[in-house]
Amino acid sequence: MKQLNLAVLLLFSLGLMAQEPKLDLHNGDVLKCLVQSAENAGWKLIKNYYNSKGKLVLVFTKAGKTKEYVSK
């Protein structure tokens, strides 16, 4: 029973880590903080655009990996 509880807890925590935060990128302070934090961690902003739903999208790259942040 303890192993089952541990497995469920592990899957739940992995699910939480996989969710992307919902950020208000239209707020200048939030946007500035995200860009500065990413750059300090070695990520480079390569693209920003509005998607078909009118949400701001920022795309960062680092060592061949990419991350996208979409405004809420």
N, CA, C, O and CB atoms as a CASP TS submission, in Angstrom:
PFRMAT TS
TARGET T0000
AUTHOR 0000-0000-0000
METHOD Language model
MODEL 1
PARENT N/A
ATOM      1  N   MET     1       0.825  -1.195   0.000  1.00  0.00           N
ATOM      2  CA  MET     1       0.000   0.000   0.000  1.00  0.00           C
ATOM      3  C   MET     1       0.871   1.262   0.000  1.00  0.00           C
ATOM      4  O   MET     1       0.540   2.240  -0.670  1.00  0.00           O
ATOM      5  CB  MET     1      -0.940  -0.003   1.214  1.00  0.00           C
ATOM      6  N   LYS     2       1.976   1.245   0.743  1.00  0.00           N
ATOM      7  CA  LYS     2       2.861   2.408   0.783  1.00  0.00           C
ATOM      8  C   LYS     2       3.469   2.670  -0.587  1.00  0.00           C
ATOM      9  O   LYS     2       3.659   3.823  -0.973  1.00  0.00           O
ATOM     10  CB  LYS     2       3.969   2.207   1.824  1.00  0.00           C
ATOM     11  N   GLN     3       3.777   1.602  -1.324  1.00  0.00           N
ATOM     12  CA  GLN     3       4.361   1.768  -2.655  1.00  0.00           C
ATOM     13  C   GLN     3       3.352   2.423  -3.603  1.00  0.00           C
ATOM     14  O   GLN     3       3.721   3.263  -4.423  1.00  0.00           O
ATOM     15  CB  GLN     3       4.821   0.403  -3.219  1.00  0.00           C
ATOM     16  N   LEU     4       2.095   2.039  -3.487  1.00  0.00           N
ATOM     17  CA  LEU     4       1.054   2.629  -4.325  1.00  0.00           C
ATOM     18  C   LEU     4       0.897   4.118  -4.021  1.00  0.00           C
ATOM     19  O   LEU     4       0.795   4.939  -4.933  1.00  0.00           O
ATOM     20  CB  LEU     4      -0.283   1.898  -4.117  1.00  0.00           C
ATOM     21  N   ASN     5       0.879   4.455  -2.738  1.00  0.00           N
ATOM     22  CA  ASN     5       0.764   5.862  -2.341  1.00  0.00           C
ATOM     23  C   ASN     5       1.955   6.666  -2.857  1.00  0.00           C
ATOM     24  O   ASN     5       1.791   7.791  -3.327  1.00  0.00           O
ATOM     25  CB  ASN     5       0.664   5.986  -0.807  1.00  0.00           C
ATOM     26  N   LEU     6       3.142   6.092  -2.768  1.00  0.00           N
ATOM     27  CA  LEU     6       4.338   6.772  -3.242  1.00  0.00           C
ATOM     28  C   LEU     6       4.275   6.972  -4.753  1.00  0.00           C
ATOM     29  O   LEU     6       4.643   8.034  -5.255  1.00  0.00           O
ATOM     30  CB  LEU     6       5.594   5.980  -2.859  1.00  0.00           C
ATOM     31  N   ALA     7       3.811   5.957  -5.479  1.00  0.00           N
ATOM     32  CA  ALA     7       3.693   6.059  -6.933  1.00  0.00           C
ATOM     33  C   ALA     7       2.693   7.137  -7.332  1.00  0.00           C
ATOM     34  O   ALA     7       2.952   7.911  -8.254  1.00  0.00           O
ATOM     35  CB  ALA     7       3.279   4.715  -7.530  1.00  0.00           C
ATOM     36  N   VAL     8       1.557   7.193  -6.651  1.00  0.00           N
ATOM     37  CA  VAL     8       0.544   8.206  -6.948  1.00  0.00           C
ATOM     38  C   VAL     8       1.091   9.600  -6.646  1.00  0.00           C
ATOM     39  O   VAL     8       0.894  10.530  -7.428  1.00  0.00           O
ATOM     40  CB  VAL     8      -0.747   7.944  -6.134  1.00  0.00           C
ATOM     41  N   LEU     9       1.768   9.740  -5.528  1.00  0.00           N
ATOM     42  CA  LEU     9       2.353  11.030  -5.161  1.00  0.00           C
ATOM     43  C   LEU     9       3.398  11.467  -6.183  1.00  0.00           C
ATOM     44  O   LEU     9       3.451  12.639  -6.553  1.00  0.00           O
ATOM     45  CB  LEU     9       2.981  10.955  -3.764  1.00  0.00           C
ATOM     46  N   LEU    10       4.216  10.545  -6.634  1.00  0.00           N
ATOM     47  CA  LEU    10       5.243  10.854  -7.619  1.00  0.00           C
ATOM     48  C   LEU    10       4.611  11.299  -8.940  1.00  0.00           C
ATOM     49  O   LEU    10       5.045  12.289  -9.530  1.00  0.00           O
ATOM     50  CB  LEU    10       6.151   9.636  -7.844  1.00  0.00           C
ATOM     51  N   LEU    11       3.600  10.581  -9.403  1.00  0.00           N
ATOM     52  CA  LEU    11       2.924  10.951 -10.647  1.00  0.00           C
ATOM     53  C   LEU    11       2.239  12.311 -10.526  1.00  0.00           C
ATOM     54  O   LEU    11       2.261  13.103 -11.469  1.00  0.00           O
ATOM     55  CB  LEU    11       1.897   9.881 -11.031  1.00  0.00           C
ATOM     56  N   PHE    12       1.640  12.580  -9.384  1.00  0.00           N
ATOM     57  CA  PHE    12       0.988  13.860  -9.159  1.00  0.00           C
ATOM     58  C   PHE    12       2.003  14.997  -9.194  1.00  0.00           C
ATOM     59  O   PHE    12       1.752  16.032  -9.812  1.00  0.00           O
ATOM     60  CB  PHE    12       0.243  13.853  -7.822  1.00  0.00           C
ATOM     61  N   SER    13       3.150  14.815  -8.536  1.00  0.00           N
ATOM     62  CA  SER    13       4.154  15.877  -8.509  1.00  0.00           C
ATOM     63  C   SER    13       4.767  16.087  -9.885  1.00  0.00           C
ATOM     64  O   SER    13       5.082  17.222 -10.243  1.00  0.00           O
ATOM     65  CB  SER    13       5.247  15.552  -7.494  1.00  0.00           C
ATOM     66  N   LEU    14       4.945  15.030 -10.664  1.00  0.00           N
ATOM     67  CA  LEU    14       5.449  15.188 -12.023  1.00  0.00           C
ATOM     68  C   LEU    14       4.442  15.930 -12.889  1.00  0.00           C
ATOM     69  O   LEU    14       4.824  16.742 -13.733  1.00  0.00           O
ATOM     70  CB  LEU    14       5.772  13.824 -12.638  1.00  0.00           C
ATOM     71  N   GLY    15       3.176  15.660 -12.686  1.00  0.00           N
ATOM     72  CA  GLY    15       2.132  16.362 -13.423  1.00  0.00           C
ATOM     73  C   GLY    15       2.132  17.847 -13.111  1.00  0.00           C
ATOM     74  O   GLY    15       1.916  18.670 -14.001  1.00  0.00           O
ATOM     75  N   LEU    16       2.372  18.196 -11.859  1.00  0.00           N
ATOM     76  CA  LEU    16       2.421  19.609 -11.489  1.00  0.00           C
ATOM     77  C   LEU    16       3.617  20.304 -12.105  1.00  0.00           C
ATOM     78  O   LEU    16       3.521  21.455 -12.528  1.00  0.00           O
ATOM     79  CB  LEU    16       2.460  19.760  -9.982  1.00  0.00           C
ATOM     80  N   MET    17       4.747  19.609 -12.157  1.00  0.00           N
ATOM     81  CA  MET    17       5.941  20.211 -12.730  1.00  0.00           C
ATOM     82  C   MET    17       5.791  20.399 -14.237  1.00  0.00           C
ATOM     83  O   MET    17       6.394  21.317 -14.795  1.00  0.00           O
ATOM     84  CB  MET    17       7.165  19.354 -12.424  1.00  0.00           C
ATOM     85  N   ALA    18       5.018  19.571 -14.903  1.00  0.00           N
ATOM     86  CA  ALA    18       4.867  19.641 -16.347  1.00  0.00           C
ATOM     87  C   ALA    18       3.979  20.802 -16.782  1.00  0.00           C
ATOM     88  O   ALA    18       4.047  21.223 -17.937  1.00  0.00           O
ATOM     89  CB  ALA    18       4.302  18.346 -16.866  1.00  0.00           C
ATOM     90  N   GLN    19       3.156  21.322 -15.892  1.00  0.00           N
ATOM     91  CA  GLN    19       2.263  22.413 -16.256  1.00  0.00           C
ATOM     92  C   GLN    19       3.040  23.712 -16.378  1.00  0.00           C
ATOM     93  O   GLN    19       3.885  24.035 -15.543  1.00  0.00           O
ATOM     94  CB  GLN    19       1.137  22.558 -15.226  1.00  0.00           C
ATOM     95  N   GLU    20       2.738  24.443 -17.428  1.00  0.00           N
ATOM     96  CA  GLU    20       3.378  25.730 -17.621  1.00  0.00           C
ATOM     97  C   GLU    20       2.616  26.786 -16.835  1.00  0.00           C
ATOM     98  O   GLU    20       1.389  26.744 -16.752  1.00  0.00           O
ATOM     99  CB  GLU    20       3.444  26.098 -19.119  1.00  0.00           C
ATOM    100  N   PRO    21       3.336  27.718 -16.269  1.00  0.00           N
ATOM    101  CA  PRO    21       2.643  28.774 -15.527  1.00  0.00           C
ATOM    102  C   PRO    21       1.852  29.669 -16.468  1.00  0.00           C
ATOM    103  O   PRO    21       2.255  29.894 -17.608  1.00  0.00           O
ATOM    104  CB  PRO    21       3.641  29.612 -14.722  1.00  0.00           C
ATOM    105  N   LYS    22       0.736  30.171 -15.989  1.00  0.00           N
ATOM    106  CA  LYS    22      -0.062  31.113 -16.774  1.00  0.00           C
ATOM    107  C   LYS    22       0.345  32.507 -16.324  1.00  0.00           C
ATOM    108  O   LYS    22       0.063  32.927 -15.202  1.00  0.00           O
ATOM    109  CB  LYS    22      -1.621  30.871 -16.590  1.00  0.00           C
ATOM    110  N   LEU    23       1.009  33.207 -17.218  1.00  0.00           N
ATOM    111  CA  LEU    23       1.555  34.517 -16.898  1.00  0.00           C
ATOM    112  C   LEU    23       0.803  35.611 -17.631  1.00  0.00           C
ATOM    113  O   LEU    23       0.333  35.418 -18.752  1.00  0.00           O
ATOM    114  CB  LEU    23       3.035  34.577 -17.242  1.00  0.00           C
ATOM    115  N   ASP    24       0.695  36.751 -16.990  1.00  0.00           N
ATOM    116  CA  ASP    24       0.108  37.925 -17.629  1.00  0.00           C
ATOM    117  C   ASP    24       1.239  38.684 -18.314  1.00  0.00           C
ATOM    118  O   ASP    24       1.784  39.637 -17.758  1.00  0.00           O
ATOM    119  CB  ASP    24      -0.651  38.837 -16.589  1.00  0.00           C
ATOM    120  N   LEU    25       1.584  38.257 -19.518  1.00  0.00           N
ATOM    121  CA  LEU    25       2.704  38.856 -20.231  1.00  0.00           C
ATOM    122  C   LEU    25       2.385  40.247 -20.751  1.00  0.00           C
ATOM    123  O   LEU    25       3.277  40.939 -21.242  1.00  0.00           O
ATOM    124  CB  LEU    25       3.117  37.972 -21.374  1.00  0.00           C
ATOM    125  N   HIS    26       1.136  40.669 -20.653  1.00  0.00           N
ATOM    126  CA  HIS    26       0.772  42.026 -21.048  1.00  0.00           C
ATOM    127  C   HIS    26       1.136  43.020 -19.943  1.00  0.00           C
ATOM    128  O   HIS    26       1.161  44.230 -20.172  1.00  0.00           O
ATOM    129  CB  HIS    26      -0.735  42.108 -21.373  1.00  0.00           C
ATOM    130  N   ASN    27       1.415  42.504 -18.746  1.00  0.00           N
ATOM    131  CA  ASN    27       1.885  43.333 -17.640  1.00  0.00           C
ATOM    132  C   ASN    27       3.387  43.552 -17.843  1.00  0.00           C
ATOM    133  O   ASN    27       4.160  42.594 -17.856  1.00  0.00           O
ATOM    134  CB  ASN    27       1.579  42.662 -16.237  1.00  0.00           C
ATOM    135  N   GLY    28       3.794  44.801 -18.000  1.00  0.00           N
ATOM    136  CA  GLY    28       5.187  45.120 -18.286  1.00  0.00           C
ATOM    137  C   GLY    28       6.171  44.578 -17.266  1.00  0.00           C
ATOM    138  O   GLY    28       7.258  44.128 -17.630  1.00  0.00           O
ATOM    139  N   ASP    29       5.801  44.615 -15.985  1.00  0.00           N
ATOM    140  CA  ASP    29       6.698  44.124 -14.943  1.00  0.00           C
ATOM    141  C   ASP    29       6.899  42.619 -15.051  1.00  0.00           C
ATOM    142  O   ASP    29       8.017  42.130 -14.894  1.00  0.00           O
ATOM    143  CB  ASP    29       6.153  44.479 -13.563  1.00  0.00           C
ATOM    144  N   VAL    30       5.829  41.883 -15.318  1.00  0.00           N
ATOM    145  CA  VAL    30       5.913  40.425 -15.457  1.00  0.00           C
ATOM    146  C   VAL    30       6.761  40.079 -16.674  1.00  0.00           C
ATOM    147  O   VAL    30       7.615  39.194 -16.607  1.00  0.00           O
ATOM    148  CB  VAL    30       4.497  39.793 -15.580  1.00  0.00           C
ATOM    149  N   LEU    31       6.531  40.761 -17.768  1.00  0.00           N
ATOM    150  CA  LEU    31       7.268  40.511 -19.002  1.00  0.00           C
ATOM    151  C   LEU    31       8.761  40.779 -18.799  1.00  0.00           C
ATOM    152  O   LEU    31       9.603  39.966 -19.180  1.00  0.00           O
ATOM    153  CB  LEU    31       6.716  41.386 -20.144  1.00  0.00           C
ATOM    154  N   LYS    32       9.071  41.905 -18.207  1.00  0.00           N
ATOM    155  CA  LYS    32      10.467  42.280 -17.967  1.00  0.00           C
ATOM    156  C   LYS    32      11.147  41.265 -17.049  1.00  0.00           C
ATOM    157  O   LYS    32      12.283  40.865 -17.301  1.00  0.00           O
ATOM    158  CB  LYS    32      10.549  43.693 -17.353  1.00  0.00           C
ATOM    159  N   CYS    33      10.465  40.854 -16.001  1.00  0.00           N
ATOM    160  CA  CYS    33      11.022  39.884 -15.052  1.00  0.00           C
ATOM    161  C   CYS    33      11.291  38.543 -15.738  1.00  0.00           C
ATOM    162  O   CYS    33      12.341  37.938 -15.525  1.00  0.00           O
ATOM    163  CB  CYS    33      10.064  39.687 -13.860  1.00  0.00           C
ATOM    164  N   LEU    34      10.343  38.078 -16.562  1.00  0.00           N
ATOM    165  CA  LEU    34      10.517  36.810 -17.264  1.00  0.00           C
ATOM    166  C   LEU    34      11.721  36.860 -18.191  1.00  0.00           C
ATOM    167  O   LEU    34      12.544  35.944 -18.191  1.00  0.00           O
ATOM    168  CB  LEU    34       9.260  36.461 -18.057  1.00  0.00           C
ATOM    169  N   VAL    35      11.832  37.924 -18.982  1.00  0.00           N
ATOM    170  CA  VAL    35      12.937  38.036 -19.930  1.00  0.00           C
ATOM    171  C   VAL    35      14.269  38.116 -19.198  1.00  0.00           C
ATOM    172  O   VAL    35      15.223  37.441 -19.586  1.00  0.00           O
ATOM    173  CB  VAL    35      12.753  39.264 -20.829  1.00  0.00           C
ATOM    174  N   GLN    36      14.356  38.926 -18.149  1.00  0.00           N
ATOM    175  CA  GLN    36      15.603  39.051 -17.390  1.00  0.00           C
ATOM    176  C   GLN    36      15.978  37.738 -16.716  1.00  0.00           C
ATOM    177  O   GLN    36      17.147  37.352 -16.727  1.00  0.00           O
ATOM    178  CB  GLN    36      15.478  40.154 -16.342  1.00  0.00           C
ATOM    179  N   SER    37      15.017  37.056 -16.137  1.00  0.00           N
ATOM    180  CA  SER    37      15.291  35.782 -15.467  1.00  0.00           C
ATOM    181  C   SER    37      15.787  34.742 -16.453  1.00  0.00           C
ATOM    182  O   SER    37      16.739  34.011 -16.181  1.00  0.00           O
ATOM    183  CB  SER    37      14.040  35.270 -14.755  1.00  0.00           C
ATOM    184  N   ALA    38      15.132  34.684 -17.597  1.00  0.00           N
ATOM    185  CA  ALA    38      15.525  33.718 -18.625  1.00  0.00           C
ATOM    186  C   ALA    38      16.942  34.008 -19.120  1.00  0.00           C
ATOM    187  O   ALA    38      17.753  33.095 -19.270  1.00  0.00           O
ATOM    188  CB  ALA    38      14.530  33.746 -19.804  1.00  0.00           C
ATOM    189  N   GLU    39      17.230  35.278 -19.371  1.00  0.00           N
ATOM    190  CA  GLU    39      18.565  35.633 -19.845  1.00  0.00           C
ATOM    191  C   GLU    39      19.628  35.334 -18.797  1.00  0.00           C
ATOM    192  O   GLU    39      20.725  34.896 -19.144  1.00  0.00           O
ATOM    193  CB  GLU    39      18.615  37.105 -20.228  1.00  0.00           C
ATOM    194  N   ASN    40      19.328  35.562 -17.529  1.00  0.00           N
ATOM    195  CA  ASN    40      20.271  35.247 -16.461  1.00  0.00           C
ATOM    196  C   ASN    40      20.533  33.749 -16.361  1.00  0.00           C
ATOM    197  O   ASN    40      21.605  33.333 -15.920  1.00  0.00           O
ATOM    198  CB  ASN    40      19.750  35.770 -15.133  1.00  0.00           C
ATOM    199  N   ALA    41      19.559  32.937 -16.768  1.00  0.00           N
ATOM    200  CA  ALA    41      19.711  31.482 -16.739  1.00  0.00           C
ATOM    201  C   ALA    41      20.295  30.952 -18.051  1.00  0.00           C
ATOM    202  O   ALA    41      20.419  29.739 -18.227  1.00  0.00           O
ATOM    203  CB  ALA    41      18.359  30.816 -16.461  1.00  0.00           C
ATOM    204  N   GLY    42      20.656  31.854 -18.975  1.00  0.00           N
ATOM    205  CA  GLY    42      21.291  31.432 -20.214  1.00  0.00           C
ATOM    206  C   GLY    42      20.353  31.238 -21.390  1.00  0.00           C
ATOM    207  O   GLY    42      20.787  30.790 -22.452  1.00  0.00           O
ATOM    208  N   TRP    43      19.071  31.566 -21.228  1.00  0.00           N
ATOM    209  CA  TRP    43      18.100  31.443 -22.313  1.00  0.00           C
ATOM    210  C   TRP    43      18.114  32.715 -23.140  1.00  0.00           C
ATOM    211  O   TRP    43      18.279  33.810 -22.602  1.00  0.00           O
ATOM    212  CB  TRP    43      16.678  31.162 -21.763  1.00  0.00           C
ATOM    213  N   LYS    44      17.939  32.574 -24.457  1.00  0.00           N
ATOM    214  CA  LYS    44      17.922  33.725 -25.353  1.00  0.00           C
ATOM    215  C   LYS    44      16.543  33.840 -25.991  1.00  0.00           C
ATOM    216  O   LYS    44      16.018  32.871 -26.539  1.00  0.00           O
ATOM    217  CB  LYS    44      19.026  33.603 -26.441  1.00  0.00           C
ATOM    218  N   LEU    45      15.966  35.032 -25.914  1.00  0.00           N
ATOM    219  CA  LEU    45      14.676  35.291 -26.550  1.00  0.00           C
ATOM    220  C   LEU    45      14.898  35.346 -28.054  1.00  0.00           C
ATOM    221  O   LEU    45      15.625  36.209 -28.547  1.00  0.00           O
ATOM    222  CB  LEU    45      14.028  36.620 -26.023  1.00  0.00           C
ATOM    223  N   ILE    46      14.263  34.413 -28.795  1.00  0.00           N
ATOM    224  CA  ILE    46      14.462  34.376 -30.240  1.00  0.00           C
ATOM    225  C   ILE    46      13.244  34.850 -31.027  1.00  0.00           C
ATOM    226  O   ILE    46      13.357  35.221 -32.196  1.00  0.00           O
ATOM    227  CB  ILE    46      14.817  32.982 -30.665  1.00  0.00           C
ATOM    228  N   LYS    47      12.067  34.837 -30.375  1.00  0.00           N
ATOM    229  CA  LYS    47      10.865  35.220 -31.111  1.00  0.00           C
ATOM    230  C   LYS    47       9.781  35.652 -30.136  1.00  0.00           C
ATOM    231  O   LYS    47       9.649  35.081 -29.053  1.00  0.00           O
ATOM    232  CB  LYS    47      10.365  34.056 -31.996  1.00  0.00           C
ATOM    233  N   ASN    48       9.016  36.649 -30.517  1.00  0.00           N
ATOM    234  CA  ASN    48       7.812  37.021 -29.794  1.00  0.00           C
ATOM    235  C   ASN    48       6.759  37.419 -30.822  1.00  0.00           C
ATOM    236  O   ASN    48       7.042  38.130 -31.786  1.00  0.00           O
ATOM    237  CB  ASN    48       8.087  38.182 -28.777  1.00  0.00           C
ATOM    238  N   TYR    49       5.537  36.942 -30.591  1.00  0.00           N
ATOM    239  CA  TYR    49       4.463  37.186 -31.542  1.00  0.00           C
ATOM    240  C   TYR    49       3.118  36.992 -30.859  1.00  0.00           C
ATOM    241  O   TYR    49       3.052  36.489 -29.737  1.00  0.00           O
ATOM    242  CB  TYR    49       4.591  36.257 -32.763  1.00  0.00           C
ATOM    243  N   TYR    50       2.053  37.387 -31.531  1.00  0.00           N
ATOM    244  CA  TYR    50       0.695  37.132 -31.063  1.00  0.00           C
ATOM    245  C   TYR    50       0.143  35.956 -31.855  1.00  0.00           C
ATOM    246  O   TYR    50       0.190  35.957 -33.085  1.00  0.00           O
ATOM    247  CB  TYR    50      -0.217  38.399 -31.217  1.00  0.00           C
ATOM    248  N   ASN    51      -0.381  34.952 -31.154  1.00  0.00           N
ATOM    249  CA  ASN    51      -0.948  33.791 -31.832  1.00  0.00           C
ATOM    250  C   ASN    51      -2.346  34.106 -32.362  1.00  0.00           C
ATOM    251  O   ASN    51      -2.832  35.228 -32.220  1.00  0.00           O
ATOM    252  CB  ASN    51      -0.996  32.583 -30.881  1.00  0.00           C
ATOM    253  N   SER    52      -2.980  33.120 -32.965  1.00  0.00           N
ATOM    254  CA  SER    52      -4.300  33.327 -33.578  1.00  0.00           C
ATOM    255  C   SER    52      -5.385  33.669 -32.561  1.00  0.00           C
ATOM    256  O   SER    52      -6.439  34.188 -32.929  1.00  0.00           O
ATOM    257  CB  SER    52      -4.708  32.089 -34.345  1.00  0.00           C
ATOM    258  N   LYS    53      -5.132  33.380 -31.281  1.00  0.00           N
ATOM    259  CA  LYS    53      -6.099  33.705 -30.223  1.00  0.00           C
ATOM    260  C   LYS    53      -5.811  35.066 -29.596  1.00  0.00           C
ATOM    261  O   LYS    53      -6.473  35.458 -28.635  1.00  0.00           O
ATOM    262  CB  LYS    53      -6.083  32.623 -29.139  1.00  0.00           C
ATOM    263  N   GLY    54      -4.824  35.791 -30.137  1.00  0.00           N
ATOM    264  CA  GLY    54      -4.484  37.113 -29.627  1.00  0.00           C
ATOM    265  C   GLY    54      -3.648  37.087 -28.366  1.00  0.00           C
ATOM    266  O   GLY    54      -3.567  38.092 -27.659  1.00  0.00           O
ATOM    267  N   LYS    55      -3.023  35.954 -28.068  1.00  0.00           N
ATOM    268  CA  LYS    55      -2.189  35.840 -26.867  1.00  0.00           C
ATOM    269  C   LYS    55      -0.723  36.041 -27.251  1.00  0.00           C
ATOM    270  O   LYS    55      -0.268  35.572 -28.295  1.00  0.00           O
ATOM    271  CB  LYS    55      -2.393  34.454 -26.173  1.00  0.00           C
ATOM    272  N   LEU    56      -0.003  36.743 -26.392  1.00  0.00           N
ATOM    273  CA  LEU    56       1.411  36.993 -26.611  1.00  0.00           C
ATOM    274  C   LEU    56       2.196  35.711 -26.352  1.00  0.00           C
ATOM    275  O   LEU    56       1.980  35.039 -25.344  1.00  0.00           O
ATOM    276  CB  LEU    56       1.917  38.142 -25.706  1.00  0.00           C
ATOM    277  N   VAL    57       3.101  35.377 -27.261  1.00  0.00           N
ATOM    278  CA  VAL    57       3.928  34.178 -27.141  1.00  0.00           C
ATOM    279  C   VAL    57       5.392  34.605 -27.181  1.00  0.00           C
ATOM    280  O   VAL    57       5.802  35.358 -28.065  1.00  0.00           O
ATOM    281  CB  VAL    57       3.607  33.145 -28.280  1.00  0.00           C
ATOM    282  N   LEU    58       6.176  34.122 -26.222  1.00  0.00           N
ATOM    283  CA  LEU    58       7.615  34.351 -26.198  1.00  0.00           C
ATOM    284  C   LEU    58       8.304  33.002 -26.368  1.00  0.00           C
ATOM    285  O   LEU    58       7.927  32.025 -25.721  1.00  0.00           O
ATOM    286  CB  LEU    58       8.063  35.058 -24.869  1.00  0.00           C
ATOM    287  N   VAL    59       9.309  32.945 -27.232  1.00  0.00           N
ATOM    288  CA  VAL    59      10.038  31.714 -27.480  1.00  0.00           C
ATOM    289  C   VAL    59      11.501  31.944 -27.109  1.00  0.00           C
ATOM    290  O   VAL    59      12.148  32.860 -27.616  1.00  0.00           O
ATOM    291  CB  VAL    59       9.895  31.259 -28.969  1.00  0.00           C
ATOM    292  N   PHE    60      12.009  31.099 -26.218  1.00  0.00           N
ATOM    293  CA  PHE    60      13.393  31.174 -25.773  1.00  0.00           C
ATOM    294  C   PHE    60      14.127  29.921 -26.226  1.00  0.00           C
ATOM    295  O   PHE    60      13.514  28.869 -26.409  1.00  0.00           O
ATOM    296  CB  PHE    60      13.476  31.339 -24.232  1.00  0.00           C
ATOM    297  N   THR    61      15.449  30.035 -26.406  1.00  0.00           N
ATOM    298  CA  THR    61      16.260  28.879 -26.770  1.00  0.00           C
ATOM    299  C   THR    61      17.521  28.837 -25.913  1.00  0.00           C
ATOM    300  O   THR    61      18.051  29.863 -25.488  1.00  0.00           O
ATOM    301  CB  THR    61      16.626  28.918 -28.269  1.00  0.00           C
ATOM    302  N   LYS    62      17.980  27.599 -25.675  1.00  0.00           N
ATOM    303  CA  LYS    62      19.217  27.388 -24.916  1.00  0.00           C
ATOM    304  C   LYS    62      19.700  25.977 -25.229  1.00  0.00           C
ATOM    305  O   LYS    62      18.973  25.006 -25.018  1.00  0.00           O
ATOM    306  CB  LYS    62      18.996  27.593 -23.358  1.00  0.00           C
ATOM    307  N   ALA    63      20.919  25.867 -25.729  1.00  0.00           N
ATOM    308  CA  ALA    63      21.555  24.573 -25.986  1.00  0.00           C
ATOM    309  C   ALA    63      20.669  23.643 -26.811  1.00  0.00           C
ATOM    310  O   ALA    63      20.556  22.456 -26.506  1.00  0.00           O
ATOM    311  CB  ALA    63      21.913  23.902 -24.673  1.00  0.00           C
ATOM    312  N   GLY    64      20.046  24.178 -27.846  1.00  0.00           N
ATOM    313  CA  GLY    64      19.221  23.366 -28.722  1.00  0.00           C
ATOM    314  C   GLY    64      17.828  23.062 -28.206  1.00  0.00           C
ATOM    315  O   GLY    64      17.061  22.379 -28.883  1.00  0.00           O
ATOM    316  N   LYS    65      17.481  23.552 -27.024  1.00  0.00           N
ATOM    317  CA  LYS    65      16.139  23.358 -26.466  1.00  0.00           C
ATOM    318  C   LYS    65      15.366  24.661 -26.597  1.00  0.00           C
ATOM    319  O   LYS    65      15.956  25.742 -26.606  1.00  0.00           O
ATOM    320  CB  LYS    65      16.204  22.898 -24.972  1.00  0.00           C
ATOM    321  N   THR    66      14.050  24.557 -26.697  1.00  0.00           N
ATOM    322  CA  THR    66      13.215  25.755 -26.761  1.00  0.00           C
ATOM    323  C   THR    66      12.134  25.691 -25.692  1.00  0.00           C
ATOM    324  O   THR    66      11.679  24.616 -25.301  1.00  0.00           O
ATOM    325  CB  THR    66      12.581  25.910 -28.161  1.00  0.00           C
ATOM    326  N   LYS    67      11.738  26.864 -25.232  1.00  0.00           N
ATOM    327  CA  LYS    67      10.631  27.011 -24.286  1.00  0.00           C
ATOM    328  C   LYS    67       9.721  28.097 -24.815  1.00  0.00           C
ATOM    329  O   LYS    67      10.178  29.127 -25.312  1.00  0.00           O
ATOM    330  CB  LYS    67      11.138  27.350 -22.838  1.00  0.00           C
ATOM    331  N   GLU    68       8.427  27.853 -24.702  1.00  0.00           N
ATOM    332  CA  GLU    68       7.439  28.850 -25.102  1.00  0.00           C
ATOM    333  C   GLU    68       6.631  29.269 -23.889  1.00  0.00           C
ATOM    334  O   GLU    68       6.227  28.436 -23.077  1.00  0.00           O
ATOM    335  CB  GLU    68       6.512  28.303 -26.214  1.00  0.00           C
ATOM    336  N   TYR    69       6.401  30.562 -23.777  1.00  0.00           N
ATOM    337  CA  TYR    69       5.533  31.089 -22.734  1.00  0.00           C
ATOM    338  C   TYR    69       4.397  31.817 -23.422  1.00  0.00           C
ATOM    339  O   TYR    69       4.625  32.668 -24.282  1.00  0.00           O
ATOM    340  CB  TYR    69       6.309  32.033 -21.749  1.00  0.00           C
ATOM    341  N   VAL    70       3.175  31.485 -23.044  1.00  0.00           N
ATOM    342  CA  VAL    70       1.986  32.074 -23.643  1.00  0.00           C
ATOM    343  C   VAL    70       1.244  32.848 -22.569  1.00  0.00           C
ATOM    344  O   VAL    70       1.036  32.349 -21.463  1.00  0.00           O
ATOM    345  CB  VAL    70       1.072  30.987 -24.284  1.00  0.00           C
ATOM    346  N   SER    71       0.842  34.080 -22.901  1.00  0.00           N
ATOM    347  CA  SER    71       0.108  34.887 -21.915  1.00  0.00           C
ATOM    348  C   SER    71      -1.251  34.257 -21.628  1.00  0.00           C
ATOM    349  O   SER    71      -1.805  33.506 -22.431  1.00  0.00           O
ATOM    350  CB  SER    71      -0.071  36.344 -22.418  1.00  0.00           C
ATOM    351  N   LYS    72      -1.760  34.596 -20.452  1.00  0.00           N
ATOM    352  CA  LYS    72      -3.071  34.037 -20.073  1.00  0.00           C
ATOM    353  C   LYS    72      -4.190  34.801 -20.716  1.00  0.00           C
ATOM    354  O   LYS    72      -5.359  34.474 -20.511  1.00  0.00           O
ATOM    355  CB  LYS    72      -3.251  34.046 -18.562  1.00  0.00           C
TER
END
